[in-house]
Amino acid sequence: MAASMIGCSSAGESETVSETTVAESTGAADSGETESAGETAEAVSLDEYVYDGEPLEIHLGDINSQFPLNLAYNLGFLEEEFEGSNVTFTMDYFQNGPAISEAFASGDLDFAEFGEQAAISGISADYGYKIIGRNCDTETMYPLVVNMDITDAESLKGAKIAVSVGTSAHYLLLSYLESMGLSEYDIELVNTNDTVTLLASGEVQGAADQMAKFSSLIDAGEVHVLADGTASQTCQISAFVGRNEFCEQYPEITAKILRAVQNVDDWMAESEENQKEAFSTLAEITQREEEWFSTMYGGSNFGADLTEQDLRVLEEVLQFMKDNELLSNPDITMDDVLDLSYLELAGLR
């Protein structure tokens, strides 16, 4: 594996990793023609494919809570996958998913990883990308945390619950309530981004948000987790998205990037030591505490391919966003959102 390259940049700044060029290769030159993933040359396997066209700069995007694309970039997995290809990778770091969507809209990104709701919102706005895979899903990232005296569905009734309406936490909260035989009408929903402050002050009796935000309150014995996706069979999905024009023009490159991401997942799954190294690296890249990643992602299901649960959840999230009027184009369908052909080309589906 290539040497590690670790760094952090803002949305307007980027890092670059170059690959070497070989005089002869089996890759097709950049002719400007586009192909779907299923129409690539059968004579060349993905293992043999080397891109030797005009120098190609591939723009990657990430936020400081997502991976493993940034690990594939910083730990040399992309270098290894594209050895001999005439490509350059540039990584930009963004503050949030909407900022990534806007970068796609302006043509500044080719691939990125961020939450499924922000991804679907950008697709609805016709920003020119689709979900082509995922980084992970997790059933425990956005729990419903409540005061210690609330222990079941009956005692939850009538409680004030803080959540940011129209977010992943909101969708997941509704799924938790349904799994408990309740609905949003059985509680008093408080729309806020400041869930932890309201919960700590006693203004609300519960909240749904990122698990890491509640760690100190849980450790102090003031609140506990009442529900998460393990009961409702729902999850938060970290989506892997690709720019349509790029993916169609370079299907093999797209598939190999997905394969590099999967290689990171496989490496992390090999041992606890590897996962600890991954979280330590992420902490250095993002300037977050290592414990934040272990808390948020410790129970995650990693892998580039979407599971049946993921596909069901994406459909539910799409409907949730339509019901809450969160989409620029409410007529989009799952066919507009997803393209799984590159996972198939990569041999991951």
C-alpha positions as CSV (number, residue, x, y, z in Angstrom):
1,M,0.0,0.0,0.0
2,A,1.2,3.5,-0.8
3,A,2.4,5.8,1.9
4,S,-0.1,7.7,4.0
5,M,-0.9,11.3,3.2
6,I,-3.0,13.0,5.8
7,G,-4.3,16.6,5.8
8,C,-7.3,18.8,6.1
9,S,-8.5,21.6,3.9
10,S,-11.6,23.9,3.8
11,A,-14.3,23.9,1.1
12,G,-12.3,26.3,-1.0
13,E,-9.0,24.5,-0.7
14,S,-7.9,21.1,-1.9
15,E,-5.3,18.4,-1.7
16,T,-3.9,16.5,-4.6
17,V,-2.6,13.0,-5.1
18,S,-1.1,12.1,-8.5
19,E,-0.8,8.7,-10.1
20,T,2.0,7.7,-12.5
21,T,1.5,7.2,-16.2
22,V,2.6,4.2,-18.2
23,A,3.5,4.2,-21.9
24,E,1.2,1.4,-22.8
25,S,-2.1,0.4,-21.1
26,T,-5.3,-1.4,-21.6
27,G,-7.4,1.6,-20.8
28,A,-9.5,3.4,-23.4
29,A,-8.4,7.0,-24.1
30,D,-10.6,9.9,-23.3
31,S,-12.6,10.2,-26.5
32,G,-15.4,12.3,-25.1
33,E,-17.9,9.4,-25.8
34,T,-20.0,8.1,-23.0
35,E,-20.9,4.6,-22.0
36,S,-23.1,3.1,-19.3
37,A,-21.4,0.7,-16.9
38,G,-23.0,-2.2,-18.7
39,E,-21.5,-1.2,-22.1
40,T,-17.8,-1.3,-21.2
41,A,-15.3,-3.3,-23.2
42,E,-15.7,-7.0,-22.3
43,A,-12.1,-7.8,-23.3
44,V,-10.7,-5.8,-20.4
45,S,-11.3,-6.8,-16.8
46,L,-11.4,-4.2,-14.1
47,D,-8.2,-5.6,-12.6
48,E,-6.5,-5.0,-15.9
49,Y,-8.0,-1.6,-16.6
50,V,-5.5,1.3,-16.6
51,Y,-6.5,4.7,-17.8
52,D,-3.9,6.2,-20.2
53,G,-5.9,9.0,-21.7
54,E,-5.4,12.7,-21.3
55,P,-4.5,13.6,-17.7
56,L,-7.6,13.4,-15.6
57,E,-8.2,15.3,-12.3
58,I,-10.9,13.6,-10.2
59,H,-12.5,15.8,-7.5
60,L,-13.6,14.2,-4.3
61,G,-15.7,15.8,-1.5
62,D,-16.1,15.0,2.1
63,I,-17.4,16.5,5.4
64,N,-15.7,16.1,8.7
65,S,-18.0,13.3,9.9
66,Q,-18.0,10.9,6.9
67,F,-15.7,8.2,5.6
68,P,-14.2,6.0,4.2
69,L,-13.6,8.0,1.0
70,N,-11.3,10.3,2.9
71,L,-9.4,7.2,4.3
72,A,-9.1,5.8,0.7
73,Y,-7.6,9.1,-0.2
74,N,-5.3,9.6,2.8
75,L,-4.2,6.0,3.4
76,G,-3.2,5.2,-0.2
77,F,-6.0,2.9,-1.2
78,L,-6.9,5.0,-4.2
79,E,-3.2,5.1,-5.2
80,E,-3.0,1.3,-5.0
81,E,-6.2,0.8,-7.0
82,F,-5.1,3.3,-9.8
83,E,-1.4,2.4,-10.0
84,G,-0.2,3.2,-13.5
85,S,-3.2,5.3,-14.4
86,N,-2.9,8.9,-15.6
87,V,-5.2,10.4,-12.9
88,T,-5.0,12.9,-10.1
89,F,-7.2,12.9,-7.1
90,T,-8.1,16.2,-5.3
91,M,-10.0,16.1,-1.9
92,D,-12.1,19.1,-0.7
93,Y,-13.6,19.2,2.8
94,F,-17.0,20.9,3.3
95,Q,-19.0,21.9,6.3
96,N,-22.2,20.0,5.5
97,G,-24.1,18.1,2.9
98,P,-25.9,21.1,1.2
99,A,-22.5,22.7,0.5
100,I,-21.4,19.5,-1.2
101,S,-24.6,19.5,-3.3
102,E,-23.9,23.0,-4.4
103,A,-20.4,22.0,-5.4
104,F,-21.8,19.3,-7.6
105,A,-24.3,21.9,-9.1
106,S,-21.3,24.1,-10.1
107,G,-19.4,21.1,-11.6
108,D,-16.7,21.2,-9.0
109,L,-17.1,17.7,-7.7
110,D,-17.1,14.2,-9.2
111,F,-17.6,12.0,-6.1
112,A,-18.6,12.6,-2.5
113,E,-20.0,11.0,0.6
114,F,-22.7,12.6,2.8
115,G,-26.1,11.9,4.4
116,E,-28.9,10.4,2.4
117,Q,-31.4,13.3,2.9
118,A,-29.0,16.0,1.7
119,A,-28.1,13.7,-1.2
120,I,-31.7,13.2,-2.2
121,S,-32.4,16.9,-1.8
122,G,-29.6,17.8,-4.3
123,I,-30.9,15.1,-6.8
124,S,-34.4,16.7,-6.6
125,A,-32.8,20.1,-7.4
126,D,-31.2,18.5,-10.5
127,Y,-27.6,19.0,-9.4
128,G,-26.4,16.2,-11.7
129,Y,-25.5,13.3,-9.5
130,K,-27.0,10.0,-8.2
131,I,-26.4,7.7,-5.3
132,I,-24.1,5.0,-6.7
133,G,-23.2,3.2,-3.4
134,R,-22.9,3.9,0.3
135,N,-20.1,4.1,2.9
136,C,-22.1,2.6,5.8
137,D,-25.4,2.5,7.5
138,T,-25.9,2.7,11.3
139,E,-28.9,1.9,13.4
140,T,-27.6,3.6,16.5
141,M,-26.2,7.0,15.3
142,Y,-29.5,9.0,15.9
143,P,-31.2,7.6,19.0
144,L,-34.2,8.8,20.9
145,V,-32.7,9.8,24.3
146,V,-35.0,10.6,27.2
147,N,-35.1,11.3,30.9
148,M,-34.5,8.4,33.3
149,D,-38.2,8.3,34.4
150,I,-39.4,7.5,30.8
151,T,-38.9,3.8,30.3
152,D,-41.6,2.7,27.8
153,A,-44.1,3.8,25.3
154,E,-46.7,4.6,27.9
155,S,-44.5,6.9,29.9
156,L,-43.3,8.6,26.6
157,K,-46.9,9.8,25.8
158,G,-47.3,13.5,26.1
159,A,-43.5,14.2,26.5
160,K,-41.9,17.1,24.8
161,I,-39.3,15.7,22.3
162,A,-36.7,18.0,20.7
163,V,-35.7,17.3,17.1
164,S,-34.7,19.3,14.0
165,V,-37.8,18.9,11.8
166,G,-37.1,17.7,8.2
167,T,-33.8,15.9,9.1
168,S,-32.6,12.3,9.3
169,A,-33.2,12.5,13.0
170,H,-36.9,13.5,12.4
171,Y,-37.5,10.6,10.0
172,L,-35.8,8.2,12.4
173,L,-37.8,9.5,15.4
174,L,-41.1,8.8,13.6
175,S,-39.9,5.3,12.8
176,Y,-39.0,4.7,16.5
177,L,-42.5,5.9,17.6
178,E,-44.1,3.7,15.1
179,S,-42.2,0.7,16.3
180,M,-43.5,1.5,19.8
181,G,-47.1,1.7,18.7
182,L,-47.1,5.5,18.8
183,S,-47.2,8.4,16.4
184,E,-46.0,12.0,16.4
185,Y,-49.4,13.0,17.8
186,D,-48.7,11.0,21.0
187,I,-45.8,13.4,21.9
188,E,-45.2,17.2,21.7
189,L,-42.7,17.8,19.0
190,V,-40.3,20.7,19.6
191,N,-38.5,21.9,16.4
192,T,-35.0,22.9,17.3
193,N,-31.3,22.5,16.3
194,D,-30.4,22.9,20.0
195,T,-31.6,19.5,21.2
196,V,-28.9,18.9,23.8
197,T,-29.3,22.3,25.6
198,L,-33.1,21.9,25.8
199,L,-32.8,18.4,27.1
200,A,-30.1,19.3,29.7
201,S,-32.1,22.3,30.9
202,G,-35.3,20.2,31.4
203,E,-37.3,22.2,28.8
204,V,-37.9,18.9,27.0
205,Q,-38.0,15.4,28.3
206,G,-36.4,13.8,25.3
207,A,-34.5,14.4,22.0
208,A,-33.5,12.7,18.8
209,D,-30.1,13.7,17.4
210,Q,-26.5,12.4,16.9
211,M,-25.5,9.9,19.7
212,A,-22.2,11.7,20.3
213,K,-24.0,14.9,21.4
214,F,-25.6,13.1,24.3
215,S,-22.5,11.2,25.6
216,S,-21.9,13.5,28.6
217,L,-25.6,13.4,29.7
218,I,-25.7,9.6,29.4
219,D,-22.4,9.2,31.2
220,A,-23.8,11.4,34.0
221,G,-26.8,9.2,34.4
222,E,-29.2,12.0,33.5
223,V,-30.7,10.4,30.4
224,H,-30.8,7.1,28.6
225,V,-31.4,5.7,25.1
226,L,-35.1,4.6,24.8
227,A,-35.1,3.7,21.1
228,D,-32.9,3.4,18.1
229,G,-32.9,1.6,14.7
230,T,-32.3,-1.8,16.2
231,A,-35.9,-2.0,17.1
232,S,-37.5,-0.1,14.2
233,Q,-35.2,-1.8,11.6
234,T,-34.3,1.7,10.2
235,C,-30.9,3.3,9.8
236,Q,-29.0,6.4,8.8
237,I,-27.2,6.0,5.5
238,S,-24.0,7.6,4.5
239,A,-24.5,7.9,0.7
240,F,-21.8,7.7,-1.9
241,V,-22.7,9.8,-4.9
242,G,-21.2,10.3,-8.3
243,R,-21.6,13.0,-10.9
244,N,-23.7,11.6,-13.7
245,E,-21.6,13.0,-16.6
246,F,-18.4,11.7,-15.1
247,C,-19.7,8.2,-14.3
248,E,-21.2,7.7,-17.7
249,Q,-18.0,8.8,-19.4
250,Y,-15.7,6.8,-17.2
251,P,-17.6,3.8,-15.9
252,E,-14.4,1.7,-15.1
253,I,-12.9,4.5,-13.1
254,T,-16.1,4.9,-11.2
255,A,-16.2,1.2,-10.4
256,K,-12.6,1.2,-9.3
257,I,-13.2,4.1,-6.9
258,L,-16.1,2.1,-5.4
259,R,-13.7,-0.8,-5.1
260,A,-11.1,1.3,-3.3
261,V,-13.8,2.4,-0.8
262,Q,-14.8,-1.2,-0.3
263,N,-11.1,-2.1,0.3
264,V,-11.1,0.4,3.1
265,D,-14.2,-1.2,4.6
266,D,-12.6,-4.7,4.3
267,W,-9.4,-3.5,6.0
268,M,-11.3,-1.9,8.9
269,A,-13.3,-5.1,9.4
270,E,-10.1,-7.2,9.6
271,S,-9.3,-6.2,13.2
272,E,-10.1,-3.9,16.0
273,E,-6.5,-2.5,15.6
274,N,-7.3,-1.5,12.0
275,Q,-10.5,0.2,13.1
276,K,-8.7,2.1,15.9
277,E,-6.1,3.2,13.3
278,A,-8.9,4.4,11.0
279,F,-10.6,6.4,13.8
280,S,-7.2,7.8,14.9
281,T,-6.5,8.9,11.3
282,L,-9.9,10.4,10.9
283,A,-9.4,12.4,14.2
284,E,-6.2,13.8,12.7
285,I,-7.8,14.6,9.4
286,T,-11.0,16.2,10.8
287,Q,-9.7,17.7,14.1
288,R,-12.4,15.7,15.9
289,E,-11.8,13.5,19.0
290,E,-11.1,9.9,18.2
291,E,-13.9,8.9,20.7
292,W,-16.4,10.8,18.6
293,F,-15.9,8.4,15.7
294,S,-16.0,5.3,17.9
295,T,-19.2,6.5,19.5
296,M,-20.9,7.4,16.2
297,Y,-19.7,4.5,14.1
298,G,-18.9,1.7,16.5
299,G,-22.1,-0.2,15.6
300,S,-22.1,0.7,11.9
301,N,-22.4,-1.7,9.0
302,F,-19.7,-0.8,6.5
303,G,-19.6,-1.7,2.8
304,A,-20.1,0.0,-0.5
305,D,-23.1,-2.0,-1.6
306,L,-26.6,-1.1,-0.4
307,T,-28.5,-3.7,1.6
308,E,-32.2,-4.5,1.3
309,Q,-32.7,-2.5,4.5
310,D,-30.9,0.4,2.9
311,L,-33.0,0.3,-0.2
312,R,-36.2,0.2,1.9
313,V,-35.0,3.1,4.1
314,L,-34.1,5.2,1.1
315,E,-37.7,4.7,-0.3
316,E,-39.1,5.7,3.1
317,V,-36.9,8.7,3.3
318,L,-37.8,9.8,-0.2
319,Q,-41.5,9.5,0.8
320,F,-40.8,11.3,4.1
321,M,-39.2,14.2,2.2
322,K,-42.2,14.4,-0.2
323,D,-44.7,14.3,2.7
324,N,-42.8,17.2,4.4
325,E,-42.4,19.2,1.2
326,L,-38.6,19.1,1.4
327,L,-38.0,18.5,-2.3
328,S,-37.6,21.0,-5.2
329,N,-39.1,18.3,-7.4
330,P,-41.6,16.1,-5.6
331,D,-42.1,13.9,-8.6
332,I,-38.7,12.3,-8.5
333,T,-38.6,8.5,-8.1
334,M,-36.0,6.0,-6.9
335,D,-34.8,5.6,-10.5
336,D,-33.8,9.2,-10.3
337,V,-32.1,8.7,-7.0
338,L,-30.1,5.5,-7.5
339,D,-27.8,3.9,-10.1
340,L,-26.4,0.6,-8.8
341,S,-24.8,-0.5,-12.1
342,Y,-21.3,0.7,-11.1
343,L,-21.4,-1.5,-8.0
344,E,-22.2,-4.4,-10.4
345,L,-19.3,-3.4,-12.6
346,A,-17.1,-3.4,-9.6
347,G,-18.2,-6.9,-8.6
348,L,-19.7,-5.6,-5.4
349,R,-23.3,-6.4,-6.1
